[in-house]
Amino acid sequence: MAIALEDVTQLALLLPADEKATLIDRLLQTFDTEVLDDWEEAWIEEVEKRYRELKEGKVAGIPADEAFASIRAELKCRQ
């Protein structure tokens, strides 16, 4: 019997953060190198773009404690 993607997703969301990170790492390891290289390159481009926007004053930074508090609140709403 096949497990539905939605079922797997719901179960994964119940994991503690460290186990979610381990799961993500394991899933990423299943991709071939070319896919990971494209993914990594896209993230590097995004990080560089965001850094430029921050340095040029196009966007404002958010203190880490505020950002993490916002993320925690958002995640609690989804549970």
C-alpha positions in Angstrom: 0.0 0.0 0.0 1.4 3.4 -1.0 1.5 6.2 1.5 0.0 9.5 0.2 2.3 12.5 0.1 -0.2 14.5 2.3 0.0 11.8 5.0 3.8 11.8 5.0 3.8 15.6 5.1 1.4 15.7 8.1 3.6 13.1 9.9 6.8 15.0 9.1 5.3 18.2 10.5 4.8 16.6 13.8 8.5 15.8 14.2 10.7 17.9 16.5 12.9 20.5 14.7 16.1 18.4 14.9 14.4 15.4 13.4 12.8 17.5 10.6 16.3 18.8 9.8 17.6 15.2 9.7 14.7 14.2 7.4 15.4 17.1 5.1 19.1 16.1 4.9 18.2 12.5 4.1 15.8 13.6 1.4 18.3 16.0 -0.2 20.9 13.2 -0.3 18.5 11.2 -2.6 18.8 13.8 -5.3 21.5 13.5 -7.9 24.4 15.9 -7.8 23.2 18.0 -10.8 19.9 18.7 -9.1 21.6 19.7 -5.8 24.1 21.9 -7.7 21.2 23.8 -9.4 19.4 24.1 -6.0 22.6 25.3 -4.3 23.3 27.8 -7.1 19.8 29.2 -6.9 20.1 29.7 -3.2 23.5 31.5 -3.5 22.0 33.8 -6.1 19.0 34.6 -3.8 21.3 35.2 -0.8 23.5 37.6 -2.9 20.4 39.4 -4.2 19.0 39.9 -0.7 22.4 41.0 0.6 22.6 43.7 -2.2 19.1 44.9 -1.4 19.9 45.2 2.3 23.2 47.1 1.6 21.5 49.4 -0.9 18.7 50.2 1.5 16.0 48.7 -0.6 14.9 46.5 2.3 15.2 46.8 6.0 16.7 44.1 8.2 14.8 42.4 11.0 16.5 41.6 14.3 17.0 37.9 14.7 15.0 37.6 17.9 12.0 39.3 16.1 12.4 37.1 13.1 12.5 33.9 15.1 9.6 34.9 17.3 7.5 35.6 14.2 8.5 32.2 12.8 7.7 30.4 16.0 4.3 32.1 16.2 3.5 31.2 12.6 4.5 27.5 13.2 2.3 27.3 16.3 -0.7 28.6 14.3 -0.2 25.8 11.8 -0.2 22.9 14.3 
